[in-house]
Amino acid sequence: MAPQYVQWAQYFAERGYAAVIADVRGRYDSDGENYLYGPHDGPDLYDIQSWAASQPWSSGKIGTTGGSYLGFVQLEAALEGNPNYTCMVPMVSPDDHYDNVYPSGAFQLSNSVNLAWILGKRTNQNSDAVLYWEKVYRYLPLKNLDTSALGLRAQFWSDWLKHPMTIGLARATGSRPEETAKGSTSGFACLPTTYRVGTIKLVRRRSITILAW
């Protein structure tokens, strides 16, 4: 575990909180296939929250915090309506992954390639160590860029290109509509080309960080 996460856990423990850090599917110590901004993040976090709430050191109240991708998965988790989910603090997070990939309707190559490279494998990758970025950005056809230019086979990359209107869209309900949370939040996408403020209705990582208190 990275030293900063140990420090993070110590910070909250000293203030009376229990800290839980979980890797999403296919990342670091978690099994399964890694799929960025995929359909499993919300339900998986629901299960993690339920587990944490049931531990003897927990009061049953769960809070989450994190930025960017770690903020977006909090919104997905809220849509699942876990009764133990008490508060969340998403930061610099998009409210809809479609705007990450297709801001204003046009495919954003640089950010999509960066996301795929840095977060698309089991561990974070050093983007400057092994890639000649000008060659990567100019590679065609785009549908083969993940395997031929980045050296990874990512289902999410194919889906981003083949099914643009279905990626990361805020769903009306989560996988558990009978327990759906209702509310709203606002924020901004942490992209240099996207500055809009968005609002979503909550009707439905590398790592996910969650707190239990």
C-alpha positions as CSV (number, residue, x, y, z in Angstrom):
1,M,0.0,0.0,0.0
2,A,1.3,3.5,-0.9
3,P,2.6,5.5,2.1
4,Q,0.1,8.3,1.5
5,Y,-2.8,5.9,2.1
6,V,-1.2,4.8,5.4
7,Q,-0.9,8.5,6.4
8,W,-4.5,9.1,5.3
9,A,-5.7,6.2,7.4
10,Q,-3.7,7.4,10.4
11,Y,-5.1,10.9,10.0
12,F,-8.7,9.7,10.3
13,A,-8.0,7.1,12.9
14,E,-6.6,9.8,15.2
15,R,-9.9,11.6,14.8
16,G,-12.1,8.7,15.7
17,Y,-12.8,7.3,12.2
18,A,-12.2,3.9,10.7
19,A,-10.7,4.1,7.2
20,V,-11.2,1.5,4.5
21,I,-9.4,1.5,1.2
22,A,-10.7,-0.8,-1.6
23,D,-9.4,-1.4,-5.1
24,V,-12.0,-1.5,-7.9
25,R,-12.3,-4.6,-10.0
26,G,-9.1,-5.6,-11.8
27,R,-7.0,-3.0,-10.1
28,Y,-4.1,-3.8,-7.7
29,D,-5.2,-6.5,-5.4
30,S,-8.8,-7.0,-6.6
31,D,-9.8,-9.8,-9.0
32,G,-11.9,-9.4,-12.1
33,E,-11.6,-7.3,-15.3
34,N,-10.8,-3.6,-15.1
35,Y,-13.4,-1.4,-16.8
36,L,-13.1,2.3,-16.3
37,Y,-16.3,4.0,-15.4
38,G,-18.0,0.7,-15.8
39,P,-21.3,-0.8,-14.6
40,H,-19.8,-2.6,-11.6
41,D,-18.4,0.3,-9.6
42,G,-21.7,1.3,-8.0
43,P,-22.9,-2.2,-7.0
44,D,-19.4,-3.1,-5.9
45,L,-19.2,-0.1,-3.6
46,Y,-22.6,-0.9,-2.3
47,D,-21.3,-4.3,-1.2
48,I,-18.2,-2.7,0.3
49,Q,-20.3,-0.2,2.3
50,S,-22.5,-3.0,3.6
51,W,-19.5,-5.0,4.7
52,A,-17.9,-2.0,6.4
53,A,-21.2,-1.1,8.2
54,S,-21.5,-4.7,9.5
55,Q,-18.0,-4.7,11.2
56,P,-17.8,-4.5,15.0
57,W,-15.7,-1.3,14.8
58,S,-18.4,0.5,12.7
59,S,-21.4,2.5,13.9
60,G,-23.1,1.5,10.6
61,K,-22.7,5.0,9.1
62,I,-20.6,5.2,5.9
63,G,-19.0,8.3,4.3
64,T,-16.8,8.5,1.2
65,T,-14.3,11.0,-0.2
66,G,-12.1,11.3,-3.2
67,G,-11.5,13.2,-6.4
68,S,-11.8,12.7,-10.1
69,Y,-12.5,9.0,-10.7
70,L,-12.7,8.5,-7.0
71,G,-15.4,11.2,-6.9
72,F,-17.4,9.8,-9.8
73,V,-17.7,6.3,-8.3
74,Q,-19.2,7.9,-5.2
75,L,-22.0,9.3,-7.3
76,E,-22.5,5.8,-8.8
77,A,-22.6,4.4,-5.3
78,A,-25.2,6.9,-4.2
79,L,-27.4,5.8,-7.0
80,E,-27.5,2.3,-5.5
81,G,-29.2,3.6,-2.3
82,N,-27.3,1.8,0.4
83,P,-29.1,2.6,3.7
84,N,-25.7,2.9,5.5
85,Y,-24.4,5.5,3.0
86,T,-24.6,8.7,5.1
87,C,-22.4,11.3,3.3
88,M,-20.1,11.7,0.4
89,V,-17.5,14.3,-0.6
90,P,-16.8,13.9,-4.3
91,M,-14.2,16.4,-5.6
92,V,-13.3,17.6,-9.1
93,S,-15.5,14.9,-10.5
94,P,-17.4,14.7,-13.8
95,D,-21.2,14.1,-13.3
96,D,-21.4,12.1,-16.6
97,H,-18.5,10.1,-18.1
98,Y,-19.8,10.9,-21.6
99,D,-18.5,14.4,-21.2
100,N,-15.1,13.0,-20.3
101,V,-14.9,11.1,-23.6
102,Y,-17.1,13.2,-25.9
103,P,-17.1,16.9,-24.6
104,S,-19.6,18.8,-26.7
105,G,-20.1,15.7,-28.8
106,A,-16.5,15.3,-30.2
107,F,-14.2,12.4,-29.2
108,Q,-11.5,13.8,-26.9
109,L,-8.5,11.8,-27.9
110,S,-5.8,13.0,-25.5
111,N,-7.8,12.6,-22.3
112,S,-9.3,9.3,-23.4
113,V,-5.8,7.9,-24.3
114,N,-4.4,9.2,-21.0
115,L,-7.2,7.6,-19.0
116,A,-6.8,4.3,-20.8
117,W,-3.0,4.2,-20.3
118,I,-2.7,5.4,-16.7
119,L,-5.7,3.5,-15.3
120,G,-6.4,0.8,-17.9
121,K,-4.0,-1.8,-16.4
122,R,-3.8,-3.5,-13.0
123,T,-1.4,-0.8,-11.6
124,N,-0.9,2.9,-12.6
125,Q,1.5,3.4,-15.4
126,N,4.2,6.0,-15.9
127,S,3.0,7.8,-18.9
128,D,6.4,9.3,-19.9
129,A,8.6,6.4,-19.3
130,V,7.7,4.0,-22.2
131,L,5.5,5.8,-24.7
132,Y,6.3,8.1,-27.6
133,W,3.1,10.1,-27.2
134,E,3.2,11.9,-30.6
135,K,3.1,8.5,-32.3
136,V,0.3,7.3,-30.0
137,Y,-1.9,10.3,-30.7
138,R,-1.4,9.9,-34.4
139,Y,-2.2,6.2,-34.5
140,L,-5.0,5.0,-36.8
141,P,-7.4,3.3,-36.8
142,L,-8.5,4.4,-33.3
143,K,-10.3,1.1,-32.7
144,N,-6.9,-0.7,-32.6
145,L,-5.1,2.0,-30.6
146,D,-5.4,0.2,-27.3
147,T,-3.8,-3.0,-28.5
148,S,-1.3,-1.6,-31.1
149,A,-0.2,1.7,-29.6
150,L,-0.8,1.2,-25.8
151,G,-0.2,-2.5,-25.6
152,L,-3.3,-3.3,-23.7
153,R,-6.6,-4.9,-24.6
154,A,-9.4,-2.8,-23.0
155,Q,-13.0,-3.6,-23.5
156,F,-13.9,-0.1,-22.3
157,W,-11.9,1.4,-25.2
158,S,-13.9,-0.5,-27.8
159,D,-17.1,0.4,-26.1
160,W,-16.2,4.1,-25.9
161,L,-15.8,4.1,-29.7
162,K,-18.6,1.8,-30.7
163,H,-21.3,2.8,-28.3
164,P,-20.7,6.5,-27.4
165,M,-24.2,7.2,-26.3
166,T,-24.2,4.4,-23.7
167,I,-21.0,5.2,-21.8
168,G,-21.1,6.6,-18.3
169,L,-24.5,8.1,-18.8
170,A,-26.3,8.9,-15.5
171,R,-29.0,6.3,-15.1
172,A,-32.5,7.0,-13.9
173,T,-32.2,4.2,-11.4
174,G,-29.5,2.1,-10.0
175,S,-29.4,-1.7,-9.9
176,R,-31.5,-1.5,-6.8
177,P,-34.3,0.9,-7.7
178,E,-36.4,0.1,-4.7
179,E,-33.6,1.5,-2.5
180,T,-32.7,4.4,-4.7
181,A,-31.3,7.6,-3.1
182,K,-32.8,10.9,-4.2
183,G,-31.0,14.2,-4.1
184,S,-28.7,16.4,-6.2
185,T,-25.2,17.6,-6.3
186,S,-23.1,19.8,-8.5
187,G,-19.4,20.0,-9.5
188,F,-17.1,20.4,-12.5
189,A,-15.2,18.0,-14.7
190,C,-11.5,18.1,-14.0
191,L,-10.5,18.5,-17.7
192,P,-8.7,21.5,-19.3
193,T,-11.3,21.6,-22.1
194,T,-14.4,21.3,-20.0
195,Y,-15.5,24.0,-17.6
196,R,-19.2,23.7,-17.4
197,V,-21.0,23.2,-14.0
198,G,-23.3,20.3,-14.1
199,T,-26.2,19.0,-11.9
200,I,-27.2,15.4,-11.6
201,K,-30.1,13.7,-9.9
202,L,-29.2,11.0,-7.6
203,V,-32.0,8.6,-8.3
204,R,-30.5,5.5,-8.6
205,R,-9.5,3.8,-9.1
206,R,-7.3,3.1,-8.9
207,S,-8.8,2.9,-5.4
208,I,-12.0,3.8,-3.7
209,T,-11.7,5.4,-0.2
210,I,-14.5,5.0,2.2
211,L,-14.9,5.9,5.9
212,A,-17.0,4.2,8.5
213,W,-18.0,6.0,11.7
